[in-house]
Amino acid sequence: MNIAPLILDDRARGVFRVHRSTMTSEDMLALERERIFSRAWLYVGHESELAEPGAYRRRSVGGRPLVFVRGADSVIRVLHNTCPHRGAIVCRQDAGVAKTFQCFYHAWTFDNRGQLVGVPDEAAYAPGFDRSERSLQPVARHDSYRGFHFVCFDRDAGALGDYLAGAREILDLVVDQSLDGRMQVVSGEQRYSIRANWKLLAENSIDGYHAAPVHRTYLAYLQGTGAMRPGETVVTGRARALGNGHAVIEYRAPWGRPVARWAPTFGEVARGEIEAIRAELRSRYGDERAERIADWNRNLLIFPNLVVNDIMAVTLRTFSPIGAAEMDVTAWEIAPGEESGERLARRLHSFLEFLGPGGFATPDDVEALDSCQIGFAADGVEWSDISRGMAREPRPDDELQMRSFWREWHARMTGTRRSDWSDGRFAA
């Protein structure tokens, strides 16, 4: 399959287009599994989900079943969820605390570090049978940054820190809003599917251009609460390519933020405590950085499929293809570790109100992506246009951030290297 012509990136004319076969071809998806999901760093979970020895989460990452677990030695590991005996999965529950995992097929038993500790009728095996060779296998690469754990199935991949590139600074802004320096994933998660290609959600999650037409009901609601004035924009800010396909839109939040800026949607009772948090942020980081933490929203995409929405609340979202025209989505709410009680409840309300499966935003976005996928079947239009903003300094309602994603996608799919994911200087 010739991938190279499927992206038109003409910086001289300010034209960027993507051939729609990239969204519809099962052969393309097979290549993506090989060249992207088998070689990029992928998010697996947050350290707060494994609060005690033996805590585990069952995950599917890059199409592979995994166990994300804290062993009895307190070390966090990521293990392939398949019995080395005959292949059945050994962790069959989504979450829990366990000293051991037992394969239901033949009752081989493994401790929470992955070591084989029990084999029924082990005497039936020859002297060459070695338990250590039949333990649960760790993933090829596993590392973490600020509590966020990632895996990579390519032993030759570069270090996680280098891969994250400029996204590290955005993750720092997210974590540093916690006064005790740690974040917590709130119990529970959301799972749903979308009948659309996975790359459409990558685009949508960092797309400021669609906010006004698609989410006009939510904007009207905010105006009704007094959190926004009629005609006030939500996309004043900037867009940035962060390297390696990662990108962010940053913008001021006229409706306020649940951690460090009071707004009517959080209620008058929140004003005093939020102002106290702002003062503490200023004392720790100075006025400029405190303002960036407190007053700016962030939609961050870490290539290929992790989104951190630091807006009404901090949402983590991953999405995985299950076909060329369908994806599974999982989302979690993450909050400062010190939050509890009414403050945490307000955050959860803001999260569900906008980004929950029944909130203002998510059903709108799902319908939009479904509609795009249906539209790709139409004859006569081969290319999608992602050129907005190539002639100016990038704004969050431009499309630099999507172009950054697609440039990395193109490089990985064609086996080439990139050193620049931005537009460069526009040539008139």
C-alpha atoms as one frame of an Amber mdcrd trajectory, in Angstrom:
protein
   0.000   0.000   0.000   1.415   3.380  -1.032   0.833   5.693   1.948   2.914
   8.681   0.868   0.361  10.320  -1.511  -2.470  10.123   1.026  -1.393  13.334
   2.805  -1.076  16.590   0.875   1.064  18.987   2.940   1.736  22.065   0.821
   3.125  24.704   3.160   3.905  27.113   0.331   0.225  27.351  -0.650  -1.138
  26.775   2.855  -3.012  23.602   1.891  -3.236  20.428   3.990  -5.492  17.569
   2.957  -6.032  13.968   4.049  -7.310  11.288   1.701 -10.482   9.756   3.118
  -9.336   6.200   2.442  -7.218   6.639   5.594 -10.530   6.523   7.499 -12.247
   3.634   5.757  -9.727   0.958   4.834  -9.328  -2.203   6.923  -5.933  -2.725
   5.262  -4.934   0.712   6.532  -5.975  -0.246  10.042  -3.863  -3.405   9.866
  -0.839  -1.271   8.986  -1.668   1.165  11.818  -1.677  -1.709  14.294   1.777
  -2.717  13.072   3.410   0.678  12.612   1.724   2.813  15.275   0.063   0.784
  18.037   2.920  -1.738  18.164   5.671   0.905  18.251   4.406   4.057  19.984
   4.198   4.621  23.744   0.592   4.024  24.861  -1.121   5.054  28.084  -2.071
   2.169  30.393  -3.111   3.752  33.702  -2.387   6.068  36.614  -0.489   5.121
  39.740  -3.395   6.215  41.970  -5.486   3.350  40.583  -3.127   0.947  42.341
  -3.260   2.328  45.853  -2.090  -0.786  47.711  -0.045  -3.927  47.102  -2.063
  -6.412  45.089  -4.291  -3.774  43.473  -4.813  -4.395  39.775  -6.660  -3.146
  36.724  -7.382  -5.199  33.640  -6.682  -3.179  30.513  -6.686  -3.558  26.745
  -3.944  -1.436  25.193  -3.068  -1.410  21.522  -5.304  -4.440  21.046  -3.413
  -6.455  23.674  -4.892  -7.706  26.982  -2.777  -6.513  29.912  -2.724  -6.540
  33.712  -1.718  -3.257  35.371  -0.773  -4.337  38.895   1.111  -3.303  42.046
   2.967  -6.308  43.396   3.447  -7.342  47.008   6.813  -5.559  46.767   4.926
  -2.305  45.909   6.443  -2.226  42.407   4.003  -1.386  39.602   4.195  -3.782
  36.661   2.379  -4.301  33.386   2.019  -7.955  32.400   0.593  -9.660  29.343
  -2.752 -11.141  30.359  -2.245 -14.600  28.884  -1.325 -17.855  30.565   2.084
 -19.130  29.380   0.624 -22.646  29.511  -2.147 -22.626  26.890  -3.063 -18.980
  26.416  -6.223 -18.255  28.434  -6.396 -14.882  30.183  -5.509 -15.164  33.869
  -7.023 -11.887  35.104 -10.753 -12.048  34.393 -12.057  -9.167  36.540 -11.723
  -5.507  35.616 -10.334  -4.414  38.981  -9.625  -5.624  42.482  -6.968  -6.605
  44.984  -5.388 -10.042  44.766  -2.429 -11.957  46.116  -2.583 -14.358  43.181
  -4.144 -14.841  39.753  -5.249 -18.347  38.800  -5.908 -19.429  35.248  -9.364
 -21.024  35.211  -8.430 -23.407  32.391  -5.814 -25.608  34.116  -5.392 -23.788
  37.460  -1.852 -22.547  37.008  -1.372 -19.866  39.677   0.711 -16.690  39.551
   1.520 -14.211  42.315   0.871 -10.494  41.898   4.410  -9.997  40.618   3.660
 -12.402  37.771   5.702 -15.343  39.076   4.362 -18.864  38.566   3.795 -20.233
  42.067   1.456 -23.200  41.564   1.077 -25.993  38.998  -1.380 -28.835  39.672
   0.389 -32.209  39.582   3.721 -30.579  38.851   5.392 -33.980  39.232   3.953
 -34.910  35.823   6.443 -32.551  34.173   9.980 -33.570  33.265  13.024 -32.206
  35.139  13.512 -29.613  32.393  10.305 -27.830  33.378  11.300 -24.446  34.869
   8.670 -22.335  36.633  10.665 -19.156  36.040  10.353 -19.636  32.288   6.564
 -19.965  32.520   5.793 -16.804  34.507   3.538 -14.035  33.229   5.495 -11.958
  30.760   6.043  -8.222  31.253   5.520  -5.856  28.343   8.611  -4.949  26.347
   8.818  -1.390  27.762   7.097   0.252  30.720   7.756   3.675  32.222   5.908
   6.530  33.878   5.868  10.318  34.072   4.296  12.245  36.973   2.164   9.211
  37.867   0.984   8.479  34.294   2.098   4.995  33.195   2.807   4.064  29.587
   3.822   0.888  27.767   5.499   0.227  24.455   5.622  -3.117  22.661   8.794
  -2.203  20.765  11.966  -2.977  22.732  13.945  -0.623  20.486  11.730   2.418
  21.047  13.275   5.546  22.537  12.785   6.619  26.141   9.337   7.733  27.311
  10.600  11.166  28.361  11.959  11.825  24.891   8.759  10.531  23.314   6.545
  12.841  25.386   8.634  15.838  24.292   6.697  19.080  24.888   3.717  17.204
  26.325   5.682  16.851  29.573   5.258  20.541  30.303   1.486  20.331  29.817
   1.276  17.297  32.117   3.253  19.314  34.671   0.624  22.059  34.547  -2.087
  19.455  35.145  -0.361  17.807  38.100   0.895  21.048  39.683  -2.657  22.258
  40.290  -2.640  19.712  43.115  -1.335  21.331  46.280   0.203  18.082  47.517
   1.771  17.233  44.154  -0.269  14.157  43.348  -3.357  13.404  41.314  -6.004
  10.739  41.869  -8.194   8.903  39.405 -11.694   9.024  40.835 -13.291   5.610
  41.219 -15.244   4.460  38.201 -14.849   4.868  34.468 -16.946   5.482  31.376
 -16.948   3.132  28.399 -18.721   3.640  25.125 -18.200   3.078  21.417 -18.379
   5.359  18.398 -19.139   4.204  14.871 -16.259   6.135  13.372 -12.570   5.825
  12.624 -10.349   6.303  15.680  -8.423   9.186  14.125 -11.583  11.284  13.994
 -11.676  11.375  17.788  -7.998  12.379  17.872  -8.934  15.334  15.670 -12.122
  16.181  17.536 -10.501  16.190  20.970  -8.210  19.110  20.099 -10.529  20.926
  17.688 -11.633  24.372  18.836 -13.305  25.188  15.518 -16.324  22.944  16.141
 -17.141  24.234  19.630 -19.524  27.051  18.715 -21.688  25.219  16.123 -21.700
  21.746  17.702 -21.906  22.703  21.397 -24.162  25.724  21.113 -26.612  24.191
  23.610 -23.908  24.117  26.265 -22.788  27.656  25.466 -26.396  28.830  25.799
 -26.588  27.032  29.147 -23.431  28.808  30.355 -24.890  32.129  29.301 -28.042
  31.273  31.216 -26.041  30.648  34.398 -24.147  33.923  34.008 -20.853  32.096
  33.529 -20.560  33.599  30.033 -21.803  36.779  28.483 -23.743  36.559  25.192
 -21.292  36.524  22.281 -18.295  35.730  24.472 -15.871  33.362  22.755 -14.383
  30.242  24.325 -11.440  29.919  21.957  -9.201  32.893  22.734  -5.735  31.446
  23.143  -3.218  29.442  21.128  -2.468  26.082  19.548   0.925  24.395  19.677
   2.621  21.376  18.170   4.574  19.665  20.962   6.645  17.211  18.924   6.126
  13.544  18.010   2.540  14.198  16.976   1.464  15.585  20.353  -0.424  18.891
  20.344  -2.384  21.175  22.625  -4.872  23.992  22.473  -4.699  26.408  25.412
  -7.338  29.029  26.009  -8.767  31.184  28.742 -11.897  29.855  30.366 -14.639
  32.479  30.615 -16.747  30.103  32.733 -13.967  29.552  35.283 -12.230  26.418
  36.500 -13.139  24.021  39.314  -9.720  24.156  40.957  -8.471  27.664  40.874
 -10.977  30.158  39.554 -14.450  30.897  40.850 -17.386  30.939  38.441 -21.168
  30.896  38.872 -21.416  27.278  37.753 -19.546  26.184  40.893 -21.714  28.144
  43.281 -21.070  31.069  45.607 -19.919  28.704  48.346 -16.854  27.803  46.272
 -15.563  31.364  45.918 -13.569  31.552  49.167 -11.816  28.193  48.967 -10.927
  28.640  45.307  -9.401  32.055  45.965  -7.335  30.430  48.721  -6.045  27.882
  46.227  -5.124  30.677  43.809  -3.137  32.404  46.532  -1.271  29.192  47.334
  -0.448  28.645  43.648   0.958  32.176  43.428   3.149  31.625  46.456   4.520
  28.377  45.023   4.963  29.207  41.369   4.818  32.973  40.998   2.119  35.008
  39.303   2.775  33.978  35.700   2.815  30.207  36.174  -0.027  30.342  38.725
  -2.167  32.216  36.213  -1.418  29.611  33.556  -2.393  26.788  35.898  -5.476
  28.563  37.228  -6.927  30.538  34.342  -6.129  28.546  31.204  -7.859  25.456
  29.873  -5.951  22.751  27.997  -6.962  20.082  25.504  -3.894  17.865  25.119
  -3.437  15.000  22.669  -0.569  12.611  23.299  -0.077  10.670  20.076  -1.690
   8.411  19.168  -4.694   7.993  21.479  -4.471   9.682  24.889  -6.414  12.889
  25.515  -6.097  14.990  28.668  -8.919  17.534  28.827  -8.063  20.016  31.584
 -11.203  22.096  31.247 -14.331  21.983  33.444 -12.586  19.078  35.138  -9.559
  16.949  34.236 -10.599  14.062  32.022  -8.375  11.261  30.737  -9.631   9.564
  27.602  -8.231   6.753  25.507  -9.692   5.257  22.363  -8.834   2.131  20.410
  -9.925   0.952  16.972 -11.990  -2.209  16.775 -12.476  -1.766  13.042 -11.819
   0.837  10.388 -15.169   2.464  11.191 -15.577   1.802  14.928 -13.711   2.516
  18.143 -13.993   1.844  21.857 -13.571   4.808  24.220 -12.695   4.793  27.926
 -12.684   7.910  30.097 -11.712   8.664  33.693 -11.972  11.728  35.898  -8.718
  12.731  37.591  -8.507  15.224  40.447  -5.959  16.680  42.867  -5.139  14.105
  45.518  -6.252  16.347  48.368  -9.763  16.894  47.014 -12.716  15.297  48.754
 -16.247  16.039  49.881 -18.168  18.879  48.302 -15.228  20.134  46.268 -14.724
  16.761  44.600 -18.471  16.435  44.086 -18.531  19.776  42.229 -15.701  18.583
  40.023 -17.484  15.331  39.205 -20.662  17.236  38.414 -18.743  19.474  35.987
 -17.135  16.417  34.404 -20.424  14.577  33.889 -22.279  17.713  32.838 -20.009
  18.330  29.855 -17.939  15.233  28.992 -20.062  12.424  30.435 -21.764  10.033
  27.973 -25.044  11.845  28.676 -23.528  15.301  29.080 -23.732  18.359  26.887
 -20.627  17.631  24.765 -20.081  13.913  24.281 -23.372  13.027  22.529 -22.838
  16.014  20.201 -19.328  14.834  19.331 -20.390  11.224  18.869 -23.099  12.300
  16.442 -20.624  14.491  14.535 -18.087  11.679  14.150 -20.763   9.158  13.172
 -21.923  11.645  10.552 -18.408  12.062   9.151 -17.992   8.312   8.804 -21.299
   8.051   6.938 -20.260  10.957   4.726 -17.022   9.238   3.722 -19.121   6.782
   1.684 -20.307   9.569  -0.598 -18.895   9.667  -4.121 -17.069  12.636  -5.550
 -15.094  13.902  -2.530 -11.799  12.118  -1.888 -10.046  14.529   0.465 -10.745
  16.143   3.834  -9.333  19.640   4.287  -7.339  20.503   7.409  -5.791  23.776
   6.186  -7.358  26.283   8.573  -4.823  28.696  10.045  -1.783  27.819   7.917
  -1.510  31.510   6.964  -1.324  32.944  10.506  -0.137  32.407  14.026  -2.081
  29.336  15.188  -5.178  29.897  17.280  -7.102  27.172  19.121  -9.874  27.330
  16.524  -7.322  26.663  13.759  -6.105  23.206  12.744  -2.357  23.157  13.412
  -2.898  20.616  16.169  -4.600  18.168  13.791  -1.884  18.697  11.187   0.689
  17.839  13.854  -1.098  14.548  14.524  -1.346  13.714  10.828   2.309  14.563
  10.157   3.377  12.070  12.805   0.883   9.524  11.498   2.298   9.940   7.989
   5.907   9.639   9.173   5.225   6.435  11.086   3.134   4.900   8.335   5.778
   5.636   5.676   8.769   4.804   7.878  10.271   8.291   7.622  11.585  10.688
  10.270  10.376  14.151  11.178  11.997  16.971  13.111   9.236  19.575  12.721
   5.515  19.077  13.308   4.474  22.717  13.007   3.602  24.681   9.858   6.777
  26.725   9.716   6.675  30.229   8.272   3.816  30.669   5.834   5.027  31.674
   2.372   2.584  33.970   0.599
